Amino acid sequence: MNPNLVFGFLTLSAVLSAIPGPSVLLETSRAINLGRRSALWIVLGNAIGGLVLLALVLAGLGAVVATSAKLFMAVKVAGACYLFCLGVSALLSVRSRSVNAPPAAAEVPSRTSWARSVRQGFLVGVANPKSIVSLMAVLPQFVDHSRGHPVLQMLVIGLAGGVVQAFIETIWVCAAGAMRTWFSGRGHRIRVLKASGGVAMIAFAGRLAIESP
């Protein structure tokens, strides 16, 4: 491995992870509404989704998605529909009485809720086909061909980038969780947050749907 190239990719991963996207938006909203623990399950699911994308890229699916307009469109529409459903669900939950539930009662998720959080994080993580194309385009730029084993190099670099991404997202979750007390006992603030998050998620879905390959 070329240390300079690895450091360059990790820096790029940190910068991209620091920019709020669908995953960060979902994680921070969950941290404020249900606490850090529930949000961290989403971070785990998103990390698993990233591993799947990396595996697909290394297996060559990235090249297929990049060259096949129909396949790209199918994956893109599926991802946009899921994000749209999450946004609508957040808007519908604004009227739920659970909005005013005390933080202590919501802090410990049930077995079902942690599984659902992991699943949501995973689906959001793999929902954007642009991630596959980006990995396919970016990873080779940080491979030192003079050292051989390019696939192994991409695997190591990709895994390291995933660790950095999970770390940055954890920082987002901790920061959002620290704001939770500001929302405690103030149902209208939580309703505004949920409504704003729902609208933003729908906006992400719309942007994803109109993006071209």
C-alpha positions in Angstrom: 0.0 0.0 0.0 1.1 3.6 -0.7 0.7 5.5 2.5 0.2 8.8 0.7 -2.6 7.5 -1.5 -4.3 5.8 1.5 -4.1 9.1 3.5 -5.5 10.9 0.5 -8.5 8.6 0.2 -9.2 8.7 3.9 -9.1 12.5 3.8 -11.6 12.5 0.9 -13.8 10.0 2.8 -13.8 12.3 5.9 -14.8 15.3 3.8 -17.6 13.6 2.0 -18.9 12.0 5.3 -18.9 15.5 6.9 -21.4 16.7 4.3 -24.9 15.8 5.5 -26.6 13.3 3.1 -29.6 10.9 3.4 -27.8 8.7 5.9 -26.6 11.5 8.2 -30.0 13.1 8.0 -31.7 9.9 9.1 -29.2 9.2 11.9 -29.3 12.7 13.4 -33.1 12.8 13.3 -33.2 9.5 15.1 -30.6 10.6 17.7 -32.8 13.6 18.6 -36.0 11.7 18.6 -35.1 8.4 20.2 -31.5 8.9 21.5 -28.0 8.0 20.4 -28.4 4.3 20.9 -31.1 3.9 18.3 -29.2 6.2 15.9 -26.0 4.2 16.3 -27.9 1.1 15.1 -28.6 3.0 11.9 -24.8 3.9 11.6 -24.1 0.1 11.9 -26.7 -0.7 9.2 -25.3 2.0 6.9 -21.8 0.6 7.4 -22.9 -2.8 6.4 -24.6 -1.3 3.3 -21.3 0.3 2.5 -19.5 -3.1 2.7 -22.1 -4.5 0.3 -21.4 -1.7 -2.2 -17.7 -2.2 -1.9 -18.1 -5.9 -2.6 -20.3 -5.1 -5.6 -17.7 -2.7 -7.0 -14.9 -5.2 -6.5 -17.0 -7.8 -8.2 -17.4 -5.6 -11.2 -21.1 -4.6 -10.8 -20.0 -1.0 -10.6 -18.9 -1.1 -14.2 -22.3 -2.7 -15.2 -24.3 0.0 -13.4 -22.1 2.7 -14.9 -22.6 1.4 -18.4 -26.2 0.2 -18.3 -28.7 3.0 -18.3 -31.6 0.7 -17.6 -30.0 -1.0 -14.6 -28.9 2.4 -13.3 -32.4 3.7 -13.6 -33.9 0.7 -11.9 -31.6 0.9 -8.9 -32.0 4.7 -8.8 -35.8 4.6 -8.8 -35.9 1.9 -6.1 -33.6 4.0 -3.9 -35.6 7.1 -4.5 -38.9 5.3 -3.6 -37.5 4.1 -0.3 -36.2 7.5 0.7 -39.6 9.0 -0.3 -41.4 6.4 1.9 -39.2 7.3 4.8 -40.0 11.0 4.3 -43.7 10.4 4.1 -43.5 8.2 7.2 -41.8 11.0 9.1 -44.5 13.5 8.1 -47.3 11.1 9.1 -45.7 10.5 12.5 -45.9 14.2 13.3 -49.5 13.7 14.6 -48.5 10.6 16.6 -48.7 10.9 20.4 -45.3 9.2 20.7 -43.8 12.6 19.7 -44.4 13.7 23.3 -43.0 10.5 24.9 -40.4 11.2 27.5 -36.8 10.5 26.4 -36.1 7.9 29.1 -38.9 5.7 27.7 -37.6 6.0 24.2 -33.9 5.6 24.9 -33.9 1.8 25.1 -35.1 0.4 21.8 -36.8 -3.0 21.7 -35.4 -5.9 19.8 -37.7 -5.0 16.9 -36.7 -1.4 16.9 -33.0 -2.1 16.8 -33.5 -4.5 13.9 -35.6 -2.0 12.1 -33.0 0.7 12.6 -30.2 -1.5 11.2 -32.4 -2.4 8.3 -33.2 1.2 7.6 -29.6 2.2 7.8 -28.6 -0.6 5.4 -31.3 0.3 2.8 -30.4 3.9 2.9 -26.7 3.0 2.6 -27.2 0.9 -0.6 -30.1 2.9 -2.0 -28.0 5.4 -4.0 -26.5 3.9 -7.1 -24.3 7.0 -7.4 -22.3 5.5 -4.5 -21.4 2.5 -6.6 -20.4 4.6 -9.6 -18.4 6.9 -7.3 -16.5 4.1 -5.7 -15.8 2.6 -9.1 -14.4 5.9 -10.3 -12.6 7.0 -7.2 -11.0 3.8 -5.8 -8.7 3.1 -8.8 -7.3 6.6 -8.5 -5.7 5.7 -5.1 -4.2 2.4 -6.2 -0.4 2.2 -6.7 -0.2 -0.2 -9.7 3.6 -0.6 -9.2 2.9 -2.5 -6.0 0.6 -5.0 -7.6 -2.6 -6.6 -6.3 -4.9 -3.7 -7.3 -8.1 -5.4 -6.1 -6.5 -6.1 -2.7 -5.4 -2.5 -2.5 -8.9 -1.3 -3.3 -10.4 -3.6 -0.7 -8.1 -2.3 2.0 -8.6 1.3 1.0 -12.4 0.9 0.8 -12.5 -0.8 4.2 -10.4 2.0 5.8 -12.7 4.6 4.2 -15.7 2.8 5.6 -14.3 3.0 9.1 -13.7 6.8 8.7 -17.2 7.3 7.4 -18.7 5.4 10.4 -16.5 7.5 12.8 -17.7 10.8 11.2 -21.3 9.6 11.3 -20.9 8.7 15.0 -19.7 12.2 15.7 -22.9 13.5 14.0 -25.0 11.2 16.1 -23.3 12.3 19.4 -23.7 16.0 18.5 -27.4 15.5 17.6 -27.9 13.5 20.8 -26.5 16.3 22.9 -29.3 18.5 21.6 -32.0 16.1 22.7 -32.5 17.8 26.1 -33.4 21.0 24.2 -36.3 19.1 22.7 -37.3 17.3 25.9 -40.8 18.1 26.9 -41.3 20.4 23.9 -43.5 18.4 21.6 -43.9 21.2 19.1 -40.1 21.4 18.5 -39.9 17.6 17.9 -42.9 17.9 15.5 -41.1 20.6 13.6 -38.0 18.5 13.5 -39.8 15.5 12.2 -41.7 17.5 9.6 -38.4 19.2 8.4 -36.6 15.9 8.3 -39.5 14.3 6.3 -39.5 17.1 3.8 -35.7 17.0 3.5 -35.8 13.2 2.9 -38.4 13.6 0.2 -36.2 16.3 -1.4 -33.3 13.9 -1.3 -35.5 11.3 -3.0 -36.4 13.8 -5.7 -32.9 14.8 -6.3 -31.8 11.1 -6.6 -34.6 10.4 -9.0 -33.7 13.2 -11.5 -29.9 12.7 -11.4 -28.4 11.3 -14.6 -25.9 8.5 -14.8 
